Amino acid sequence: MRQTGWRHAFSLIELLVVVAIIAILASLLLPALSSAKTTANAAQCLSNKKQLQLAWWLYATDHEDQIPPNGEVVPGPARADLKYWWAQGIMNYEDNHSDNTNVHLLIDPQYAQLGNYTKAPAVYKCPDDKSSVLISGSSHSRVRSVSMNVHVGRCIDCFGDEPKHVGPRTVAKIPNPTQQFVFIDEHPDSINTIAFWLSPAKDRYAKIINFPGSMHNGAATLSFADGHAEAHRWTDPRTKPPWKRENFLSETESPNNPDIEWLQRRTYFP
């Protein structure tokens, strides 16, 4: 009689051991992969700020050293007939609000004075900013998470006959370019206009007008008038409220906040 061969099969216990080992390895690898992604996003965000700052410099080079205009914006349709804004668009969470998804307000020169120098819409968006809005019932990512320091190139009365410029109008007249931040990540629930508002009130009178971003493990990336960019981690919990996906952040008293003091030391208040 021909002897029949037998194939050895895994027992239930052996299969459970293999599954347990895979689960342990996954638990060890996933945090490392997540950390690597976070680091990569922070590096990309920093690169975005450098590109925006380069565009800011190129504009000044082509316009007799004049700082790109940072005009005050009121909610309403974008304007192509006036040239007082480095970019346009109001960010919020309203359904079917076209500014939230309109990249032309960032890169089209008829709307944005930096449009000739930044043709990649992605540089205006932090990779860790996952805010989205509904357009015609479908979810779309918002296009901007970056704002410009209101005290750089500020222009007021932009809709009048004689707009007024506040502070230095040329790069050469900025008192300390290495300590003047220009672009900054803004908190998704705080961002609205293109300007980041910062109050000069100090100590027990300090307050937060616009909240900086804290999407990189409690840090934001900023660029400076001398061309460099850096990441800064906030230390006060009041500076980095949780993301609620709603426009709930408004001007808030924040006495003796060291993060506000840090931003103030890197701002020239005319």
Contacts in CASP RR format, 6 or more apart in sequence:
PFRMAT RR
TARGET T0000
AUTHOR 0000-0000-0000
METHOD contacts of the structure
MODEL  1
MRQTGWRHAFSLIELLVVVAIIAILASLLLPALSSAKTTANAAQCLSNKK
QLQLAWWLYATDHEDQIPPNGEVVPGPARADLKYWWAQGIMNYEDNHSDN
TNVHLLIDPQYAQLGNYTKAPAVYKCPDDKSSVLISGSSHSRVRSVSMNV
HVGRCIDCFGDEPKHVGPRTVAKIPNPTQQFVFIDEHPDSINTIAFWLSP
AKDRYAKIINFPGSMHNGAATLSFADGHAEAHRWTDPRTKPPWKRENFLS
ETESPNNPDIEWLQRRTYFP
10 18 0 8 1.000
38 128 0 8 1.000
38 216 0 8 1.000
38 217 0 8 1.000
41 126 0 8 1.000
41 127 0 8 1.000
41 128 0 8 1.000
41 216 0 8 1.000
42 128 0 8 1.000
42 216 0 8 1.000
42 219 0 8 1.000
42 221 0 8 1.000
42 231 0 8 1.000
44 127 0 8 1.000
45 126 0 8 1.000
45 127 0 8 1.000
45 128 0 8 1.000
45 185 0 8 1.000
45 216 0 8 1.000
45 221 0 8 1.000
45 231 0 8 1.000
46 221 0 8 1.000
46 229 0 8 1.000
46 230 0 8 1.000
46 231 0 8 1.000
48 122 0 8 1.000
48 123 0 8 1.000
48 124 0 8 1.000
48 125 0 8 1.000
48 126 0 8 1.000
48 146 0 8 1.000
48 221 0 8 1.000
49 146 0 8 1.000
49 183 0 8 1.000
49 221 0 8 1.000
49 222 0 8 1.000
49 223 0 8 1.000
49 229 0 8 1.000
50 223 0 8 1.000
50 227 0 8 1.000
50 228 0 8 1.000
50 229 0 8 1.000
51 118 0 8 1.000
51 120 0 8 1.000
51 123 0 8 1.000
52 114 0 8 1.000
52 118 0 8 1.000
52 123 0 8 1.000
52 124 0 8 1.000
52 146 0 8 1.000
52 183 0 8 1.000
52 223 0 8 1.000
53 182 0 8 1.000
53 183 0 8 1.000
53 223 0 8 1.000
53 224 0 8 1.000
53 227 0 8 1.000
53 228 0 8 1.000
53 229 0 8 1.000
54 117 0 8 1.000
54 227 0 8 1.000
55 114 0 8 1.000
55 115 0 8 1.000
55 117 0 8 1.000
55 118 0 8 1.000
56 67 0 8 1.000
56 68 0 8 1.000
56 86 0 8 1.000
56 114 0 8 1.000
56 117 0 8 1.000
56 182 0 8 1.000
56 183 0 8 1.000
56 223 0 8 1.000
57 171 0 8 1.000
57 227 0 8 1.000
58 117 0 8 1.000
59 66 0 8 1.000
59 68 0 8 1.000
59 86 0 8 1.000
59 113 0 8 1.000
59 114 0 8 1.000
59 116 0 8 1.000
59 117 0 8 1.000
60 66 0 8 1.000
60 67 0 8 1.000
60 68 0 8 1.000
60 170 0 8 1.000
60 171 0 8 1.000
64 170 0 8 1.000
65 170 0 8 1.000
65 171 0 8 1.000
65 172 0 8 1.000
66 169 0 8 1.000
66 170 0 8 1.000
67 152 0 8 1.000
67 153 0 8 1.000
67 168 0 8 1.000
67 169 0 8 1.000
67 170 0 8 1.000
67 171 0 8 1.000
67 174 0 8 1.000
68 86 0 8 1.000
68 113 0 8 1.000
68 114 0 8 1.000
68 153 0 8 1.000
69 83 0 8 1.000
69 84 0 8 1.000
69 85 0 8 1.000
69 86 0 8 1.000
69 113 0 8 1.000
69 153 0 8 1.000
69 155 0 8 1.000
69 165 0 8 1.000
70 85 0 8 1.000
70 86 0 8 1.000
70 148 0 8 1.000
70 149 0 8 1.000
70 150 0 8 1.000
70 152 0 8 1.000
70 153 0 8 1.000
70 154 0 8 1.000
70 155 0 8 1.000
70 194 0 8 1.000
70 195 0 8 1.000
71 84 0 8 1.000
71 85 0 8 1.000
71 86 0 8 1.000
71 153 0 8 1.000
71 154 0 8 1.000
71 155 0 8 1.000
71 156 0 8 1.000
71 158 0 8 1.000
71 163 0 8 1.000
71 194 0 8 1.000
71 195 0 8 1.000
72 154 0 8 1.000
72 155 0 8 1.000
72 156 0 8 1.000
72 158 0 8 1.000
72 193 0 8 1.000
72 195 0 8 1.000
73 85 0 8 1.000
73 88 0 8 1.000
73 89 0 8 1.000
73 90 0 8 1.000
73 158 0 8 1.000
73 193 0 8 1.000
73 194 0 8 1.000
73 195 0 8 1.000
74 159 0 8 1.000
75 90 0 8 1.000
76 90 0 8 1.000
78 88 0 8 1.000
78 89 0 8 1.000
78 99 0 8 1.000
78 102 0 8 1.000
78 105 0 8 1.000
78 111 0 8 1.000
79 85 0 8 1.000
79 88 0 8 1.000
79 111 0 8 1.000
80 110 0 8 1.000
80 111 0 8 1.000
82 158 0 8 1.000
82 159 0 8 1.000
83 113 0 8 1.000
84 155 0 8 1.000
84 158 0 8 1.000
84 163 0 8 1.000
85 111 0 8 1.000
85 112 0 8 1.000
85 113 0 8 1.000
85 158 0 8 1.000
85 194 0 8 1.000
86 112 0 8 1.000
86 113 0 8 1.000
86 114 0 8 1.000
86 148 0 8 1.000
86 194 0 8 1.000
87 105 0 8 1.000
87 106 0 8 1.000
87 111 0 8 1.000
87 112 0 8 1.000
87 113 0 8 1.000
87 114 0 8 1.000
87 115 0 8 1.000
87 124 0 8 1.000
87 144 0 8 1.000
87 194 0 8 1.000
88 99 0 8 1.000
88 105 0 8 1.000
88 106 0 8 1.000
88 111 0 8 1.000
88 112 0 8 1.000
88 194 0 8 1.000
89 99 0 8 1.000
89 102 0 8 1.000
89 105 0 8 1.000
89 144 0 8 1.000
89 193 0 8 1.000
89 194 0 8 1.000
90 97 0 8 1.000
90 99 0 8 1.000
90 192 0 8 1.000
90 193 0 8 1.000
91 99 0 8 1.000
91 100 0 8 1.000
91 142 0 8 1.000
91 144 0 8 1.000
91 145 0 8 1.000
91 191 0 8 1.000
91 192 0 8 1.000
92 100 0 8 1.000
92 133 0 8 1.000
92 192 0 8 1.000
92 247 0 8 1.000
93 131 0 8 1.000
93 133 0 8 1.000
93 245 0 8 1.000
93 246 0 8 1.000
93 247 0 8 1.000
94 100 0 8 1.000
94 133 0 8 1.000
95 133 0 8 1.000
95 134 0 8 1.000
95 135 0 8 1.000
95 137 0 8 1.000
96 134 0 8 1.000
96 135 0 8 1.000
96 136 0 8 1.000
97 133 0 8 1.000
98 135 0 8 1.000
99 105 0 8 1.000
100 133 0 8 1.000
100 135 0 8 1.000
100 140 0 8 1.000
100 142 0 8 1.000
100 143 0 8 1.000
101 133 0 8 1.000
101 135 0 8 1.000
101 140 0 8 1.000
101 141 0 8 1.000
101 142 0 8 1.000
101 143 0 8 1.000
102 143 0 8 1.000
103 121 0 8 1.000
103 143 0 8 1.000
104 111 0 8 1.000
105 111 0 8 1.000
105 112 0 8 1.000
105 143 0 8 1.000
106 112 0 8 1.000
106 115 0 8 1.000
106 118 0 8 1.000
106 121 0 8 1.000
106 124 0 8 1.000
106 143 0 8 1.000
106 144 0 8 1.000
107 115 0 8 1.000
107 118 0 8 1.000
107 119 0 8 1.000
107 120 0 8 1.000
107 121 0 8 1.000
108 115 0 8 1.000
109 115 0 8 1.000
109 116 0 8 1.000
118 124 0 8 1.000
121 143 0 8 1.000
123 146 0 8 1.000
124 143 0 8 1.000
124 144 0 8 1.000
124 145 0 8 1.000
124 146 0 8 1.000
125 141 0 8 1.000
125 142 0 8 1.000
125 143 0 8 1.000
125 144 0 8 1.000
125 145 0 8 1.000
125 146 0 8 1.000
126 145 0 8 1.000
126 146 0 8 1.000
126 185 0 8 1.000
126 213 0 8 1.000
126 215 0 8 1.000
126 221 0 8 1.000
128 215 0 8 1.000
128 216 0 8 1.000
129 142 0 8 1.000
129 145 0 8 1.000
129 185 0 8 1.000
129 188 0 8 1.000
129 215 0 8 1.000
130 141 0 8 1.000
131 141 0 8 1.000
131 142 0 8 1.000
131 145 0 8 1.000
131 188 0 8 1.000
131 243 0 8 1.000
131 245 0 8 1.000
132 139 0 8 1.000
132 140 0 8 1.000
132 141 0 8 1.000
132 142 0 8 1.000
133 139 0 8 1.000
133 140 0 8 1.000
133 142 0 8 1.000
134 140 0 8 1.000
142 188 0 8 1.000
144 191 0 8 1.000
144 194 0 8 1.000
145 185 0 8 1.000
145 186 0 8 1.000
145 188 0 8 1.000
145 191 0 8 1.000
145 213 0 8 1.000
146 183 0 8 1.000
146 184 0 8 1.000
146 185 0 8 1.000
146 186 0 8 1.000
147 183 0 8 1.000
147 184 0 8 1.000
147 186 0 8 1.000
147 191 0 8 1.000
147 193 0 8 1.000
147 194 0 8 1.000
147 195 0 8 1.000
147 196 0 8 1.000
147 210 0 8 1.000
148 182 0 8 1.000
148 183 0 8 1.000
148 184 0 8 1.000
148 194 0 8 1.000
148 195 0 8 1.000
148 196 0 8 1.000
149 180 0 8 1.000
149 181 0 8 1.000
149 182 0 8 1.000
149 183 0 8 1.000
149 184 0 8 1.000
149 195 0 8 1.000
149 196 0 8 1.000
149 198 0 8 1.000
149 267 0 8 1.000
150 195 0 8 1.000
150 196 0 8 1.000
150 197 0 8 1.000
150 198 0 8 1.000
151 166 0 8 1.000
151 167 0 8 1.000
151 198 0 8 1.000
151 267 0 8 1.000
151 268 0 8 1.000
151 269 0 8 1.000
151 270 0 8 1.000
152 174 0 8 1.000
152 180 0 8 1.000
152 182 0 8 1.000
152 225 0 8 1.000
153 165 0 8 1.000
153 166 0 8 1.000
153 167 0 8 1.000
153 168 0 8 1.000
153 169 0 8 1.000
154 165 0 8 1.000
154 166 0 8 1.000
154 167 0 8 1.000
154 195 0 8 1.000
154 270 0 8 1.000
155 163 0 8 1.000
155 164 0 8 1.000
155 165 0 8 1.000
155 166 0 8 1.000
156 163 0 8 1.000
156 164 0 8 1.000
156 166 0 8 1.000
157 163 0 8 1.000
157 164 0 8 1.000
166 270 0 8 1.000
167 268 0 8 1.000
167 270 0 8 1.000
168 174 0 8 1.000
168 175 0 8 1.000
168 268 0 8 1.000
168 270 0 8 1.000
171 177 0 8 1.000
171 225 0 8 1.000
174 180 0 8 1.000
174 225 0 8 1.000
174 268 0 8 1.000
175 268 0 8 1.000
176 268 0 8 1.000
177 224 0 8 1.000
177 225 0 8 1.000
177 226 0 8 1.000
177 227 0 8 1.000
178 224 0 8 1.000
178 225 0 8 1.000
178 226 0 8 1.000
178 228 0 8 1.000
179 224 0 8 1.000
179 265 0 8 1.000
179 266 0 8 1.000
180 224 0 8 1.000
180 225 0 8 1.000
180 226 0 8 1.000
180 266 0 8 1.000
180 267 0 8 1.000
180 268 0 8 1.000
181 222 0 8 1.000
181 223 0 8 1.000
181 224 0 8 1.000
181 225 0 8 1.000
181 263 0 8 1.000
181 266 0 8 1.000
181 267 0 8 1.000
182 222 0 8 1.000
182 223 0 8 1.000
182 224 0 8 1.000
182 225 0 8 1.000
183 222 0 8 1.000
183 223 0 8 1.000
184 196 0 8 1.000
184 212 0 8 1.000
184 213 0 8 1.000
184 220 0 8 1.000
184 221 0 8 1.000
184 222 0 8 1.000
184 223 0 8 1.000
185 212 0 8 1.000
185 213 0 8 1.000
185 215 0 8 1.000
185 220 0 8 1.000
185 221 0 8 1.000
185 222 0 8 1.000
186 196 0 8 1.000
186 210 0 8 1.000
186 211 0 8 1.000
186 212 0 8 1.000
186 213 0 8 1.000
187 210 0 8 1.000
187 211 0 8 1.000
187 212 0 8 1.000
187 213 0 8 1.000
187 214 0 8 1.000
187 240 0 8 1.000
187 241 0 8 1.000
187 243 0 8 1.000
187 249 0 8 1.000
188 213 0 8 1.000
188 215 0 8 1.000
188 243 0 8 1.000
188 245 0 8 1.000
189 211 0 8 1.000
189 241 0 8 1.000
189 243 0 8 1.000
189 244 0 8 1.000
189 245 0 8 1.000
189 246 0 8 1.000
189 247 0 8 1.000
189 248 0 8 1.000
189 249 0 8 1.000
190 210 0 8 1.000
190 211 0 8 1.000
190 213 0 8 1.000
190 247 0 8 1.000
190 249 0 8 1.000
191 210 0 8 1.000
192 247 0 8 1.000
196 210 0 8 1.000
196 212 0 8 1.000
197 209 0 8 1.000
197 210 0 8 1.000
198 209 0 8 1.000
198 210 0 8 1.000
198 260 0 8 1.000
198 263 0 8 1.000
198 264 0 8 1.000
198 267 0 8 1.000
199 206 0 8 1.000
199 207 0 8 1.000
199 208 0 8 1.000
199 209 0 8 1.000
199 260 0 8 1.000
200 264 0 8 1.000
200 267 0 8 1.000
200 269 0 8 1.000
201 207 0 8 1.000
202 261 0 8 1.000
202 264 0 8 1.000
203 255 0 8 1.000
203 256 0 8 1.000
204 255 0 8 1.000
204 256 0 8 1.000
205 255 0 8 1.000
206 253 0 8 1.000
206 254 0 8 1.000
206 255 0 8 1.000
206 256 0 8 1.000
206 257 0 8 1.000
206 260 0 8 1.000
206 261 0 8 1.000
207 251 0 8 1.000
207 252 0 8 1.000
207 253 0 8 1.000
207 254 0 8 1.000
207 260 0 8 1.000
208 238 0 8 1.000
208 239 0 8 1.000
208 251 0 8 1.000
208 252 0 8 1.000
208 254 0 8 1.000
208 257 0 8 1.000
208 260 0 8 1.000
209 251 0 8 1.000
211 239 0 8 1.000
211 240 0 8 1.000
211 241 0 8 1.000
211 249 0 8 1.000
212 220 0 8 1.000
212 234 0 8 1.000
212 239 0 8 1.000
212 259 0 8 1.000
212 263 0 8 1.000
213 220 0 8 1.000
213 240 0 8 1.000
214 220 0 8 1.000
214 234 0 8 1.000
214 239 0 8 1.000
214 240 0 8 1.000
216 231 0 8 1.000
217 233 0 8 1.000
218 233 0 8 1.000
218 234 0 8 1.000
218 240 0 8 1.000
219 231 0 8 1.000
219 232 0 8 1.000
219 233 0 8 1.000
219 234 0 8 1.000
220 231 0 8 1.000
220 232 0 8 1.000
220 234 0 8 1.000
221 229 0 8 1.000
221 230 0 8 1.000
221 231 0 8 1.000
221 232 0 8 1.000
222 229 0 8 1.000
222 230 0 8 1.000
222 231 0 8 1.000
222 232 0 8 1.000
222 266 0 8 1.000
223 229 0 8 1.000
224 230 0 8 1.000
224 266 0 8 1.000
232 262 0 8 1.000
234 240 0 8 1.000
234 259 0 8 1.000
235 258 0 8 1.000
235 259 0 8 1.000
236 254 0 8 1.000
236 257 0 8 1.000
236 258 0 8 1.000
236 259 0 8 1.000
238 252 0 8 1.000
238 254 0 8 1.000
238 257 0 8 1.000
239 254 0 8 1.000
239 257 0 8 1.000
239 259 0 8 1.000
239 260 0 8 1.000
241 249 0 8 1.000
254 260 0 8 1.000
END
